[in-house]
Amino acid sequence: MEGKKQVIQQFGKNAENYVTSHIHAKGEDLQKLTEIIRACNPSGELLDIATGGGHVANALSPYFQQVVALDLTPEMIEKAKDFLRSNGVKNVAFVQGDAENLPFPDESIGTITCRIAAHHFSNVEQFVRDVYRVLKSNGLFILIDNVTPENDGYDHFYNLVERQRDPSHVRAYKKSEWLTKLETSGFFIEELHTFRKKFVFNKWCDMMGVTQDRRQELSKMFLSSSLEQQKYFSIVHDHQSVESFQGQSMLVVARKG
């Protein structure tokens, strides 16, 4: 419960940043998600879990009769409402709720999405189980999240810097870990796509309102990392400050049997 309070606190005070964030508002992953949904020719209802600024709900609303945008943070819901209303979107309902305890009946929704949010969840196994419970038979679950390399050292480094930037960050998982969690819960994996993500250091810090002192600490962590890590994460710096680095996200399409 303490972790969820931290999520609400962090995202409540930074909600506007997520509506205007270029990474969240645009991105290859959102484009690919839209292509997949369009090709599926869906109907009925979509549930977008941890909707954040509402970008998935906005992009996919033309393809569904009804969209339910769920988020844990009240301020985020209000910002997403404003964003979608300003775009003239009228078929989206907003629900405050927990991704690990979805307030919906068994087998009630045909399509579920969750984009760039699961690394904040304290119990992703429970989240995946509840998505499976709520999905209709043969329903589609599309998960997008930041992922870490299979290399344990690189995995540790990425999660360490993310936790230093954002106290509500729990864990970004490896691709292999996500596939195991999904298949263990009964999902059949249909597609997997990965995307390179360039993070501009100061914008990355601005997203969570990072103080100047903390930025300096983060810079030191990047600058003191091994040459192998700097190469892998494409860390750009001038030996005093960090300009940018590169991460990765994954989109996985899973079907309920």
KAVENDA-V277532 format. One record per helix or strand of 2 or more residues. SS is the DSSP state (a for helix, b for strand). FROM is the first residue (numbers start at 1). LEN is the number of residues. If there is no record, write none. Layout:
# KAVENDA-V277532
((SS	FROM	LEN) (SS	FROM	LEN))
This chain:
# KAVENDA-V277532
((a	2	12) (a	15	6) (a	22	4) (a	28	13) (b	45	5) (a	55	9) (b	66	6) (a	74	13) (b	92	5) (b	109	7) (a	118	3) (a	124	11) (b	135	14) (a	152	14) (a	175	10) (b	187	14) (a	201	6) (a	212	12) (a	227	6) (b	236	2) (b	242	15))
